[in-house]
Structures are given as C-alpha cells and as structure tokens.
Amino acid sequence: QVQLVESGGGLVQPGGSLRLSCAASESIFSFNFMGWYRQAPGKARELVASISSGGSTKYGDSVKGRFTISRDNAENTVYLQMNNLKPEDTAVYYCNALDIIARRDYWGQGTQVTVSS
C-alpha cells in the first residue's frame, strides 16, 4: 500500500501563492501519472494538473498559466506551485498516483486550500 502525504495547504489572500507537496512512501517513477485533483464543497472532484513518468504535463483549463506541477523522483515527491490564487481555487487538494499496467490507483488524505481576503 502506497502512502501519499500532502502538505502546504492553508489560507492565502487572492493573488497570493502556495506550494503543495505530495510525498510518496515508495518510488514515484513506477507510476505512469502523478496528479493533483481538487474538490470544492458541493462540486465534483476535478483534475488540476498531472505529470507523466516522462515529464509530460496536463492542466485543467481554469489553472493554466497559474499553476505548475513538477516531480522530484529522487525525493519521491510531487509539487504543485500555485500562483495568482483566486477565491474559486478554494478546495481540498488531493494527490493521486496511477499505475495503469498494475492497476494501482492511490490517493492522499487531502490538504485544504482557502483563498480569501
């Protein structure tokens, strides 16, 4: 069982920045995709950003140009740099690890991000 531990959430004013971290208990290189998802109250969980084992990235339309996903294979950690935060970015952010071939799909416990003045 892989453990994913998110950190870095908190309260920030509009226009501010936060960096989320997701530390995995085993090598993330074995996963096809590492991703960040978010879920706001009353809404479905949505993709924020993902990064493949080869380094290809994908972003949700609402965060393009503001958020950046990166991975450090040596530290088994994935990051989400969030800039120019908006109130609509308020949500619980979850880390995901997906191994398509082995059918392994893991989630972290989530970290709250609140954007408010």
N, CA, C and O atoms as a DFTB+ gen file, in Angstrom:
468 C
 N C O
     1  1       0.843      -1.183       0.000
     2  2       0.000       0.000       0.000
     3  2       0.886       1.244       0.000
     4  3       1.718       1.422       0.890
     5  1       0.707       2.083      -0.981
     6  2       1.499       3.303      -1.084
     7  2       0.835       4.405      -0.268
     8  3      -0.378       4.597      -0.346
     9  1       1.618       5.114       0.500
    10  2       1.121       6.250       1.265
    11  2       1.497       7.543       0.543
    12  3       2.648       7.736       0.151
    13  1       0.517       8.417       0.375
    14  2       0.744       9.733      -0.206
    15  2       0.373      10.776       0.846
    16  3      -0.751      10.780       1.349
    17  1       1.297      11.645       1.175
    18  2       1.068      12.642       2.220
    19  2       1.218      14.029       1.628
    20  3       2.301      14.427       1.200
    21  1       0.100      14.764       1.611
    22  2       0.120      16.136       1.101
    23  2       0.440      17.122       2.212
    24  3       0.149      16.879       3.383
    25  1       1.029      18.214       1.833
    26  2       1.297      19.301       2.773
    27  2       1.381      20.612       2.000
    28  3       1.486      20.621       0.774
    29  1       1.334      21.718       2.737
    30  2       1.496      23.020       2.111
    31  2       0.226      23.825       1.951
    32  3       0.279      24.978       1.525
    33  1      -0.920      23.241       2.286
    34  2      -2.161      23.989       2.171
    35  2      -2.271      25.053       3.252
    36  3      -1.448      25.122       4.164
    37  1      -3.307      25.884       3.131
    38  2      -3.519      26.923       4.128
    39  2      -4.407      28.021       3.610
    40  3      -5.072      27.881       2.584
    41  1      -4.406      29.119       4.337
    42  2      -5.193      30.297       3.991
    43  2      -4.295      31.328       3.322
    44  3      -3.227      31.656       3.838
    45  1      -4.728      31.838       2.176
    46  2      -3.940      32.819       1.440
    47  2      -4.882      33.851       0.843
    48  3      -6.032      33.545       0.527
    49  1      -4.396      35.056       0.692
    50  2      -5.211      36.110       0.091
    51  2      -5.238      35.968      -1.429
    52  3      -4.322      35.394      -2.019
    53  1      -6.285      36.490      -2.059
    54  2      -6.323      36.484      -3.533
    55  2      -5.072      37.128      -4.109
    56  3      -4.603      38.158      -3.624
    57  1      -4.540      36.500      -5.156
    58  2      -3.305      36.965      -5.762
    59  2      -2.053      36.355      -5.154
    60  3      -0.955      36.525      -5.684
    61  1      -2.214      35.651      -4.054
    62  2      -1.071      35.039      -3.382
    63  2      -0.656      33.714      -3.993
    64  3      -1.209      33.265      -4.998
    65  1       0.339      33.098      -3.356
    66  2       0.893      31.845      -3.859
    67  2       0.996      30.819      -2.738
    68  3       1.123      31.160      -1.562
    69  1       0.939      29.570      -3.133
    70  2       1.191      28.435      -2.240
    71  2       1.894      27.357      -3.044
    72  3       1.736      27.268      -4.261
    73  1       2.678      26.532      -2.343
    74  2       3.254      25.359      -2.980
    75  2       2.849      24.131      -2.195
    76  3       3.153      24.005      -1.009
    77  1       2.161      23.227      -2.871
    78  2       1.758      21.962      -2.262
    79  2       2.815      20.902      -2.560
    80  3       3.444      20.899      -3.618
    81  1       2.986      20.006      -1.593
    82  2       3.906      18.882      -1.758
    83  2       3.150      17.583      -1.521
    84  3       2.232      17.519      -0.704
    85  1       3.552      16.561      -2.244
    86  2       3.000      15.217      -2.067
    87  2       4.163      14.247      -1.967
    88  3       4.859      13.982      -2.948
    89  1       4.360      13.725      -0.772
    90  2       5.464      12.794      -0.530
    91  2       4.939      11.370      -0.569
    92  3       3.982      11.032       0.128
    93  1       5.573      10.532      -1.394
    94  2       5.159       9.137      -1.542
    95  2       6.065       8.221      -0.742
    96  3       7.240       8.518      -0.527
    97  1       5.497       7.089      -0.300
    98  2       6.249       6.142       0.530
    99  2       7.092       5.189      -0.302
   100  3       7.858       4.399       0.250
   101  1       6.961       5.252      -1.627
   102  2       7.815       4.460      -2.492
   103  2       8.132       5.278      -3.732
   104  3       7.619       6.383      -3.909
   105  1       8.977       4.727      -4.584
   106  2       9.404       5.450      -5.763
   107  2       8.221       5.837      -6.638
   108  3       7.388       4.997      -6.980
   109  1       8.152       7.117      -7.000
   110  2       7.075       7.568      -7.885
   111  2       7.384       7.268      -9.348
   112  3       6.521       7.426     -10.212
   113  1       8.591       6.844      -9.622
   114  2       8.973       6.564     -11.007
   115  2       8.158       5.415     -11.581
   116  3       7.980       5.318     -12.796
   117  1       7.655       4.530     -10.691
   118  2       6.897       3.379     -11.165
   119  2       5.474       3.734     -11.578
   120  3       4.778       2.905     -12.164
   121  1       5.039       4.939     -11.286
   122  2       3.687       5.341     -11.616
   123  2       3.656       6.078     -12.948
   124  3       4.483       6.951     -13.211
   125  1       2.686       5.710     -13.783
   126  2       2.556       6.353     -15.088
   127  2       2.246       7.842     -14.950
   128  3       2.767       8.677     -15.690
   129  1       1.384       8.148     -13.983
   130  2       0.969       9.538     -13.787
   131  2       0.912       9.868     -12.305
   132  3       0.462       9.064     -11.489
   133  1       1.369      11.044     -11.980
   134  2       1.145      11.640     -10.665
   135  2       0.302      12.886     -10.911
   136  3       0.558      13.650     -11.841
   137  1      -0.706      13.080     -10.066
   138  2      -1.590      14.206     -10.326
   139  2      -2.101      14.883      -9.080
   140  3      -2.029      14.353      -7.971
   141  1      -2.622      16.075      -9.301
   142  2      -3.323      16.823      -8.265
   143  2      -4.768      17.032      -8.721
   144  3      -5.033      17.451      -9.848
   145  1      -5.678      16.728      -7.821
   146  2      -7.092      16.954      -8.044
   147  2      -7.603      17.851      -6.920
   148  3      -6.952      18.007      -5.887
   149  1      -8.766      18.430      -7.139
   150  2      -9.361      19.236      -6.072
   151  2     -10.862      19.038      -6.056
   152  3     -11.487      18.700      -7.061
   153  1     -11.417      19.262      -4.868
   154  2     -12.862      19.152      -4.711
   155  2     -13.350      20.268      -3.804
   156  3     -12.954      20.370      -2.642
   157  1     -14.216      21.098      -4.359
   158  2     -14.839      22.172      -3.597
   159  2     -16.181      21.680      -3.058
   160  3     -16.761      20.746      -3.613
   161  1     -16.678      22.290      -1.994
   162  2     -17.964      21.863      -1.424
   163  2     -19.076      21.865      -2.460
   164  3     -19.288      22.852      -3.164
   165  1     -19.787      20.734      -2.544
   166  2     -20.904      20.637      -3.467
   167  2     -20.534      20.412      -4.914
   168  3     -21.399      20.396      -5.790
   169  1     -19.239      20.236      -5.169
   170  2     -18.798      20.034      -6.552
   171  2     -18.064      18.696      -6.691
   172  3     -17.607      18.106      -5.712
   173  1     -17.969      18.245      -7.937
   174  2     -17.253      17.003      -8.213
   175  2     -15.745      17.226      -8.152
   176  3     -15.255      18.340      -8.337
   177  1     -15.032      16.153      -7.891
   178  2     -13.571      16.240      -7.910
   179  2     -13.114      16.480      -9.341
   180  3     -13.635      15.873     -10.277
   181  1     -12.139      17.369      -9.508
   182  2     -11.670      17.702     -10.851
   183  2     -10.145      17.659     -10.917
   184  3      -9.447      17.873      -9.926
   185  1      -9.662      17.375     -12.114
   186  2      -8.220      17.377     -12.330
   187  2      -7.690      18.803     -12.302
   188  3      -8.234      19.697     -12.951
   189  1      -6.624      18.998     -11.544
   190  2      -5.918      20.272     -11.534
   191  2      -4.715      20.205     -12.467
   192  3      -4.539      21.047     -13.347
   193  1      -3.889      19.174     -12.250
   194  2      -2.691      19.006     -13.063
   195  2      -2.180      17.581     -12.916
   196  3      -2.373      16.947     -11.879
   197  1      -1.531      17.087     -13.955
   198  2      -0.899      15.780     -13.881
   199  2       0.438      15.826     -14.605
   200  3       0.676      16.670     -15.468
   201  1       1.310      14.884     -14.222
   202  2       2.614      14.781     -14.849
   203  2       2.925      13.303     -15.045
   204  3       2.752      12.491     -14.136
   205  1       3.384      12.971     -16.243
   206  2       3.680      11.578     -16.554
   207  2       5.083      11.212     -16.074
   208  3       5.861      12.072     -15.662
   209  1       5.383       9.925     -16.137
   210  2       6.716       9.478     -15.756
   211  2       7.773      10.051     -16.693
   212  3       8.945      10.160     -16.332
   213  1       7.348      10.415     -17.895
   214  2       8.271      11.023     -18.852
   215  2       8.362      12.529     -18.742
   216  3       9.163      13.161     -19.431
   217  1       7.535      13.114     -17.869
   218  2       7.607      14.552     -17.644
   219  2       6.562      15.378     -18.390
   220  3       6.549      16.603     -18.270
   221  1       5.692      14.733     -19.155
   222  2       4.636      15.474     -19.848
   223  2       3.599      15.953     -18.839
   224  3       3.249      15.237     -17.901
   225  1       3.118      17.167     -19.045
   226  2       2.171      17.755     -18.099
   227  2       0.837      18.066     -18.763
   228  3       0.737      18.265     -19.974
   229  1      -0.179      18.097     -17.911
   230  2      -1.522      18.444     -18.361
   231  2      -2.168      19.270     -17.255
   232  3      -1.991      18.993     -16.068
   233  1      -2.924      20.295     -17.665
   234  2      -3.544      21.187     -16.688
   235  2      -5.032      21.372     -16.973
   236  3      -5.476      21.335     -18.120
   237  1      -5.787      21.574     -15.896
   238  2      -7.166      21.968     -16.066
   239  2      -7.234      23.375     -16.647
   240  3      -6.350      24.196     -16.400
   241  1      -8.266      23.651     -17.408
   242  2      -8.362      24.938     -18.102
   243  2      -8.330      26.123     -17.138
   244  3      -7.776      27.173     -17.462
   245  1      -8.920      25.957     -15.966
   246  2      -9.032      27.077     -15.039
   247  2      -7.718      27.438     -14.358
   248  3      -7.621      28.500     -13.743
   249  1      -6.704      26.581     -14.452
   250  2      -5.437      26.865     -13.767
   251  2      -4.269      27.066     -14.719
   252  3      -3.159      27.374     -14.284
   253  1      -4.510      26.896     -16.020
   254  2      -3.424      27.054     -16.990
   255  2      -2.807      28.443     -16.881
   256  3      -3.511      29.451     -16.817
   257  1      -1.487      28.472     -16.862
   258  2      -0.774      29.735     -16.767
   259  2      -0.565      30.227     -15.348
   260  3       0.183      31.178     -15.122
   261  1      -1.223      29.584     -14.385
   262  2      -1.082      29.991     -12.977
   263  2      -0.441      28.913     -12.116
   264  3       0.294      29.224     -11.179
   265  1      -0.712      27.654     -12.422
   266  2      -0.207      26.536     -11.633
   267  2       0.853      25.779     -12.426
   268  3       0.804      25.712     -13.654
   269  1       1.816      25.209     -11.691
   270  2       2.864      24.405     -12.311
   271  2       3.081      23.139     -11.495
   272  3       3.306      23.201     -10.287
   273  1       3.012      21.992     -12.161
   274  2       3.282      20.718     -11.498
   275  2       4.700      20.282     -11.831
   276  3       5.179      20.478     -12.948
   277  1       5.362      19.687     -10.845
   278  2       6.716      19.177     -11.075
   279  2       6.923      17.948     -10.199
   280  3       6.156      17.698      -9.270
   281  1       7.966      17.189     -10.507
   282  2       8.237      15.989      -9.728
   283  2       9.730      15.883      -9.470
   284  3      10.554      16.279     -10.294
   285  1      10.051      15.343      -8.315
   286  2      11.436      15.061      -7.937
   287  2      11.505      13.576      -7.650
   288  3      11.157      13.132      -6.556
   289  1      11.953      12.809      -8.627
   290  2      11.979      11.355      -8.478
   291  2      12.916      10.916      -7.353
   292  3      12.648       9.926      -6.672
   293  1      13.990      11.635      -7.161
   294  2      14.949      11.264      -6.120
   295  2      14.348      11.404      -4.727
   296  3      14.684      10.651      -3.813
   297  1      13.443      12.391      -4.575
   298  2      12.795      12.626      -3.283
   299  2      11.409      11.994      -3.202
   300  3      10.734      12.108      -2.179
   301  1      10.979      11.324      -4.283
   302  2       9.639      10.711      -4.332
   303  2       8.545      11.712      -3.985
   304  3       7.614      11.412      -3.238
   305  1       8.682      12.905      -4.546
   306  2       7.780      13.992      -4.201
   307  2       7.292      14.696      -5.469
   308  3       8.037      14.884      -6.431
   309  1       6.024      15.072      -5.434
   310  2       5.416      15.859      -6.495
   311  2       4.981      17.190      -5.902
   312  3       4.489      17.254      -4.776
   313  1       5.169      18.232      -6.666
   314  2       4.842      19.575      -6.197
   315  2       3.783      20.219      -7.079
   316  3       3.636      19.884      -8.255
   317  1       3.052      21.150      -6.482
   318  2       2.130      21.983      -7.236
   319  2       2.348      23.424      -6.799
   320  3       1.956      23.820      -5.702
   321  1       2.976      24.197      -7.669
   322  2       3.169      25.613      -7.408
   323  2       1.942      26.364      -7.906
   324  3       1.589      26.287      -9.083
   325  1       1.301      27.085      -7.005
   326  2       0.067      27.794      -7.336
   327  2       0.281      29.289      -7.160
   328  3       0.533      29.763      -6.052
   329  1       0.180      30.021      -8.251
   330  2       0.360      31.469      -8.232
   331  2      -0.936      32.170      -8.608
   332  3      -1.836      31.567      -9.193
   333  1      -1.019      33.442      -8.266
   334  2      -2.192      34.256      -8.586
   335  2      -3.483      33.534      -8.190
   336  3      -4.408      33.396      -8.991
   337  1      -3.519      33.087      -6.957
   338  2      -4.666      32.317      -6.490
   339  2      -5.934      33.160      -6.446
   340  3      -5.905      34.358      -6.163
   341  1      -7.041      32.496      -6.735
   342  2      -8.349      33.147      -6.769
   343  2      -9.282      32.471      -5.764
   344  3      -9.052      31.320      -5.393
   345  1     -10.317      33.160      -5.323
   346  2     -11.257      32.527      -4.381
   347  2     -11.840      31.219      -4.915
   348  3     -12.123      30.305      -4.142
   349  1     -12.018      31.129      -6.214
   350  2     -12.574      29.900      -6.800
   351  2     -11.590      28.729      -6.779
   352  3     -11.955      27.610      -7.139
   353  1     -10.365      28.974      -6.368
   354  2      -9.401      27.887      -6.192
   355  2      -9.556      27.210      -4.831
   356  3      -8.898      26.207      -4.557
   357  1     -10.418      27.753      -3.987
   358  2     -10.657      27.172      -2.669
   359  2     -11.226      25.767      -2.798
   360  3     -12.254      25.557      -3.443
   361  1     -10.548      24.809      -2.180
   362  2     -10.957      23.405      -2.277
   363  2     -10.017      22.564      -1.426
   364  3      -9.011      23.048      -0.909
   365  1     -10.373      21.297      -1.296
   366  2      -9.433      20.317      -0.759
   367  2      -8.658      19.752      -1.947
   368  3      -9.250      19.308      -2.930
   369  1      -7.349      19.774      -1.846
   370  2      -6.481      19.301      -2.923
   371  2      -5.939      17.921      -2.579
   372  3      -5.411      17.699      -1.490
   373  1      -6.079      17.000      -3.526
   374  2      -5.676      15.614      -3.320
   375  2      -4.566      15.228      -4.299
   376  3      -4.570      15.626      -5.464
   377  1      -3.638      14.457      -3.798
   378  2      -2.584      13.891      -4.629
   379  2      -3.009      12.494      -5.087
   380  3      -3.641      11.747      -4.340
   381  1      -2.653      12.161      -6.317
   382  2      -3.007      10.862      -6.889
   383  2      -1.808      10.237      -7.566
   384  3      -1.008      10.920      -8.206
   385  1      -1.694       8.918      -7.415
   386  2      -0.653       8.150      -8.100
   387  2      -1.325       7.033      -8.887
   388  3      -2.092       6.250      -8.325
   389  1      -1.041       6.955     -10.179
   390  2      -1.712       5.991     -11.048
   391  2      -0.703       5.139     -11.802
   392  3       0.157       5.641     -12.525
   393  1      -0.841       3.824     -11.605
   394  2      -0.049       2.845     -12.349
   395  2      -1.034       2.063     -13.198
   396  3      -1.738       1.186     -12.698
   397  1      -1.083       2.383     -14.481
   398  2      -2.098       1.811     -15.363
   399  2      -1.909       0.310     -15.529
   400  3      -2.878      -0.447     -15.467
   401  1      -0.680      -0.124     -15.738
   402  2      -0.417      -1.526     -16.041
   403  2      -0.725      -2.412     -14.838
   404  3      -1.364      -3.454     -14.980
   405  1      -0.280      -2.007     -13.679
   406  2      -0.502      -2.793     -12.461
   407  2      -1.851      -2.494     -11.820
   408  3      -2.212      -3.095     -10.808
   409  1      -2.594      -1.565     -12.413
   410  2      -3.917      -1.176     -11.899
   411  2      -3.835      -0.719     -10.446
   412  3      -4.633      -1.135      -9.607
   413  1      -2.874       0.130     -10.167
   414  2      -2.739       0.707      -8.834
   415  2      -3.129       2.177      -8.916
   416  3      -2.660       2.921      -9.777
   417  1      -4.001       2.572      -7.995
   418  2      -4.530       3.929      -8.007
   419  2      -4.629       4.378      -6.552
   420  3      -5.461       3.866      -5.803
   421  1      -3.807       5.309      -6.155
   422  2      -3.730       5.719      -4.760
   423  2      -4.033       7.210      -4.606
   424  3      -3.760       8.021      -5.491
   425  1      -4.616       7.540      -3.435
   426  2      -4.969       8.922      -3.114
   427  2      -4.407       9.308      -1.760
   428  3      -4.302       8.482      -0.853
   429  1      -4.052      10.560      -1.640
   430  2      -3.679      11.099      -0.349
   431  2      -4.918      11.508       0.428
   432  3      -6.045      11.357      -0.045
   433  1      -4.693      12.030       1.633
   434  2      -5.817      12.375       2.501
   435  2      -6.368      13.780       2.212
   436  3      -7.450      14.138       2.678
   437  1      -5.627      14.553       1.453
   438  2      -6.081      15.882       1.066
   439  2      -5.532      16.981       1.949
   440  3      -5.238      16.765       3.125
   441  1      -5.398      18.162       1.368
   442  2      -4.972      19.340       2.111
   443  2      -5.852      20.517       1.691
   444  3      -6.113      20.728       0.507
   445  1      -6.300      21.273       2.684
   446  2      -7.241      22.368       2.422
   447  2      -6.499      23.603       1.934
   448  3      -5.496      24.016       2.515
   449  1      -7.013      24.181       0.857
   450  2      -6.529      25.471       0.368
   451  2      -7.710      26.437       0.386
   452  3      -8.745      26.178      -0.227
   453  1      -7.547      27.537       1.084
   454  2      -8.596      28.542       1.175
   455  2      -8.044      29.882       0.700
   456  3      -7.048      30.377       1.226
   457  1      -8.699      30.457      -0.293
   458  2      -8.280      31.746      -0.835
   459  2      -9.347      32.773      -0.471
   460  3     -10.468      32.740      -0.980
   461  1      -8.976      33.669       0.408
   462  2      -9.954      34.628       0.917
   463  2      -9.251      35.850       1.470
   464  3      -8.140      35.760       1.993
   465  1      -9.910      36.996       1.348
   466  2      -9.363      38.217       1.938
   467  2      -9.932      38.432       3.338
   468  3      -9.590      39.412       4.000
